[in-house]
Amino acid sequence: MRSGYTLPVFATASAIAALQCLQQSSAEYKSVSLDLITPPQRVYISIEQVALIQPGMALGITHSDPGDNLDLTRDTPIWAVVEWAPTQVETIALVGGEGVGKQSNLDDLPAIYSYARQLLQANLAPLLTASQKIRVTIILPEGRLLATRTSNAAFGVVEGLSLLGTTGISQPLSAPGQLEACLAELRAKWDGSSTSLTDREDGGILPLVFCIGENGLDLAQKMGIKRDRIIKTANWLGPLLAEAGLLGVPKLLLFGYHGKLIKLAGGIFHTHHHLADGRLEILVAAAARVGLPAAQLAGLFDCETAEDVLKYLHAIDLAQESDWAGKIYGYLTERIDNRSQTYIYSQSQQSVSVGSVVFDRTRQVIATSPTGRTFLTQLC
């Protein structure tokens, strides 16, 4: 499997090319060298275009290459406009332009996170003289459109994409090679179950925990679930559920963001947005099933995301002193359990007890199925 680079790397490469063009307007750049910092290595990034667009201002353009990964930013252009800014206080000012998301819960600050800022600062500062100061504007021309196909808004990032990540290397996390890594982790942890998973007083087997993504992994550990019981699954839930059945795992706890995990309630066992969605349809069907009145049910169709649905339900509950959110998500977690158990049996002819926990964008647990509550008691 071929790895690639994260968006901050291409943004930095574009900025380096633009700065070098600003300093030497006659130079042409086919690629630039930069330090990834994490990991500590230098790489060369191809430059699509670079030009002086007006005196004191230059533009550099790269295209994203995430490697063998199901990534919607593949080949998207990343622009960096660099201009002289002799009157500003800081040596390097970073600005989020069109297509770079805003953090709605942090006064609309640009979604340029710490690694991206560190990468830009560390690679641009050595190219400047003691008296030079620059303003760097990162632009993602397709960012606003691409963001509609992500769950960014659920985590407070609106109107664009994030320059997110803790490393410059983009590992093929959603490619088939990652599935093999997840399966290997599951097999290894189950093989070790006789020692690591049987520390209950009654000697019984503790559940394994499938955490969907970094948010689930982080919250599960904060709640007291030990890392050696957790398998981080990414989007490969179907094959992993089937493998758990084939291995004879008796108990599984599914732990994830509601916008991902509720897909299982509709029988969707690969949760990547490239392959399947149906979240709103699943939520509307669940709301109808538990009896949400027709007037409120119709309002669900105006919601664009699963997080919008949750906010809508909370607003109804606040106004009416009701608990529709609890009823709907309670029904969904039980549905997740039942559909998962049925799926496992259909693939392996083995019965596995499944519980589920779903949380929102603030990492607050929304609902836990009855089986999930039992498993949490055992695990925490």
N, C-alpha and C positions, 0 to 999 in steps of 0.2 A: 504494500500500500504506500502511496506517495503522499507525504506530508506537504503542506504549503505554509503560507504565512497569514497572520491575522491582519485585520484592517489597520491597526495602528502602524504596522510596518510599512504598508503602502502609503499611508498618509505622511509618514516621516520621509520616505524616499521621494515623494512628490515635493515636499518642502525643501529637502536638500538640493534637488535639481533646480528649483525656482531660486533659491538663495545663490547657488553657484552661477546661475544665469544673470542674476542681479549684479553680482560682483564682476562677472566676465561676460558681458553681453554677446560677445562673438562666439563663445564656446557652444559646442553641441554635445549632448549627453545621451548615450544609448542605454547606460545603466549607471547606478551610483552604489557606493559601498556604505554600509551602515552597521553599527554595533547593535545586536539584538538585546544586549544586557542580560536578558533571561530567555534562553540560555546565553552564556557569555561567548559569543562567536560573531564574526563578521560575515555578512552575506552581500551578494550583489542583486539588486532589484532592477528590472528593466524599466526604462522610462519611455512612455508612449509619446509624449510631446512636452516641450518646454519652450517658453517664449517670453520675451520682454513685451508686456502689453501696454505699458506707458512708462515714462521716465520714473524710476524709483519703484517700479512694481513689476513682478514677474509671476508667471503661472507654470506650474509643473503638473503633469498628469501621469498617473499609473493606472493599471487595471488589476483588480483583486484576483489572486489565485490561491484558493484555500486548499489545494491539493485534492486528493481523492476523498472528497467529503460532500455530502448532500447539503450544500450551503447556497442559499438564495443570493448571496453577494458575489457569486462567481462571475468574474469578468466585468463587474460593475466599475465604472470610472471613479477614481479618487483624485480630486483636485486639491492643490495647495497654492494659495495666493500669498506671496511674501512681499512685503513692502517696508521701506525704510521708515522708522518711527523715532526720530531723534528726540522728540519731546516727552515721550512716555517714561514712566518711572522704571519699569522692569526692562531687562535686556531683551527678553523674548516674551511677547504677549500672544496667547493662544485664543483663537476665536472660533466658535462654531458657526459655520455658514449654512446655506441652504442644504437641507437633507441630513444635517447632523441633528439628532434628537435633542429635546429639551427635557430636563428633569423637573417634572411638574410638582413634585413634592419638595424641591430644593430651589424655589424661586426662579424656575426656568433656566437654571444653569445649563450650559451645553453638556451633553452626555459624552464628554471626553474624560475618561477615567484615569486613575493614577498611573497605570503602566504606560498608557499612550502619552501622557504629559511627561513622564520620566524619559521615555524614548525620544520624544521630540527635543526636549531640553538637552539631553546628553549628546545628541548627534548634531544639533545645530550650534550649540554654544562654542565648540572648538573652531568652527568656521568663521566666527566673528572676531573682529579686532576689538580692542578695549573700548573704543568709542562708538562702535556700531550697535544699534538697537533695531529690532524688527518686530513687525506684527504679522502673525501667521494665521490665515483664515482657511480652515479645512471645509471643503464643499463636497457633498455627495449628491451629484445631480439626480440620481435615481433613488436617493435615500427615502424621501417622503413616500414614494409609491411602494417601495419594497417593505417599508415599515408596516404597511397595512396587512402584510402576509406574515407578520410575526406576533408574538405576545408581548412586545415591548411596552405597549400601553398598559398592560396589566401590572407591570412593575414600575410604572410612573414615568416612562420615557415616551414622549409624544412628538409627532411631526418629523420623525426621522429615525435613523439608526444610531447605535452607540459605537463609539470607539472603545471597545471593551476587551478585556482579557488580562491575563497575568503573565503571558509569555508571547514571544514573537512567532512561535511555531504553531501552526494549525494542524493538530492531529486529526486523522480521519475518524472522528468519533461517531459519525452516523453512517459510515461506510461498512460494508460487510466484514472487514477485518476487525472492527470494534465489536461486532457480535461475537466473534470467536474469542476475543479477550474477555467479554462478559461471561460467556459460557464456561471458559476456563476458570474464572474466579468462582462461579457458582459451584463447579465440580470440586474445586480445591476446598472451599469452605464447607461443603457438605461432607467431604471425606474426613474433615477434621471435627465433625459434629460430636463424635464420642467424647472429645475432651472440652471443646470450647462452647458447645451448645447444651450441655447437660448439667448446668450448675444450679438448677432448681433444687429445692430441698427434697422434693419427691423423686428426683432423678429423671424427670420427664424431659423431652426434647423441647427446647425453646424454638420459636418461629425464626425462620430467616426473613430478612426485610429487604424488599426491592424498593430502592429509592430512585425516583425518576429525576435525574439531574442534580446539579450542585445545591439548589435551594432545598430539595428534599433531604439530601445528605446532611447538610448543615443543621437543619431543624431537627432531624431525627437524633443526631448526636447531642444537641442542646437539651433535648427532652430526656436524655439518659440512656439511649440505646447504644450499646457498644459497637465500635467500628467493625469488630470481627464477625458481627452478625449481619452486616449490611452488604448488599451487592448494589452498586450503582449501575442502573440498567440503561440509561439513555432512552432511546425510543423502541428498543427491541423487546417489548414485553411478551409478544406471542411466542417466539421461539424459546425465551427463557422460562415462561410458564410451562410450556410443554416439556422442556428439559427437567424442570423441577419435578414434574410428575414421573418422568422416566427414571429419575434418580431415587424416587421414593421419599422425597421431602414431604413430611406430613402437614406442615403448617407454613403459611406465607402471609406476611403483612405487606400490603402495597401502600406506599407512602409517597404522595406527590401533589403537585400543584393542580388545583381542580380543573383548570383549563386543559390539562393533559389527561388526567386520570379518568375524567368522566367519559372519555371516548370509549373506555372499556364497557361502560353501561350500555352502549349501543352496539357492542360486538366488534369494535374496531381495536385490534390488538397490535397495530403498529402506529405509534402516535405522532410520527413526524408529519408536519403540515404539508410536505410535498406529496404525500401519498394519500392522506385521508383527513377529513375534518368532521363535520356533522355535529359540532358541539351545541350550536344553538338549537338544532332540531331535537337533540337528546334532551336538552333542558326544557324545551317547550313540552315535549311528550311527558316528561316527569312531572312538570307543573300541572298538566291536565290530569295526570293519573292521581295526584293527591288532592285534586279538587280546587285548584286556584280558580276563582271566578272568571267568567269569560272576559269581562272588561279589563282585568289585570293581565289575563293571559294574552290578549291582543297586544298589550304594550311590550311584551317580550320580543315581538317581531321587529320592533324598532331598535333593539339593542344590537350593537355591532360585534361585541366580544362577550366571552363568558364572564369577564370581570364586570362589564356593563350590566349583565343580567343580575349578578350578585348585588351590585349597588342598587339596582331597581327594586329587588326584593327587600333589601334592608330598608329602603325608603317606605315601601308599603307597610312593613312591620312596624316602623317607627310611628307612622301616621295612624295605624289601626290597632296598635298594641297586639299584633298577631305574631306568628312565628312561621311564616311561609318559607323563609330561607331554610330554617331548620328542618321543616317537614320535607321539602323538596330534596335537599342534599342528604338528609337521612335516608330517604327512599333511594337516591342514587348510589350511596355507598353500599347499601344492601344489594342493589342491582349489580354493582361492580363485582361484589363477592360472588354472587350467583353465576353471572356470565363467565367469570374467570374459572370457577370450579367446573362448570360445564365444558368450557374450552379445554381445560387440562385433561379432563376425562376423555374427551373426544380424540385427543392427540396421543394419550398415553395409556388409556384404560386404567388409570389410577385415580383414587379419590384423594384430594388435597383440600384441607380446610384453609380458606382464604378470608382475611380481614382487610379493611382498607381505612386509610386516613387521608383526608384532603384538606389543603390549606389555601389561603388566598395570597395576593401579591405582597401583603405585609407579613407573611409567614405566620399568620394566625390560623389555627385549626378551625375549619368551618364545621366539619362533621366527621364522626367516626362510627363505623358500623358496629353492631353489637359484638361480632367476633373480633373486630379490630380493638375494641375496648378491652376485651379479655386478653388479647395478645400484648397490648401495651402494659397491662398490669403485670404480666409475666416478664416482660423485657425491661421495664423501668424500675 
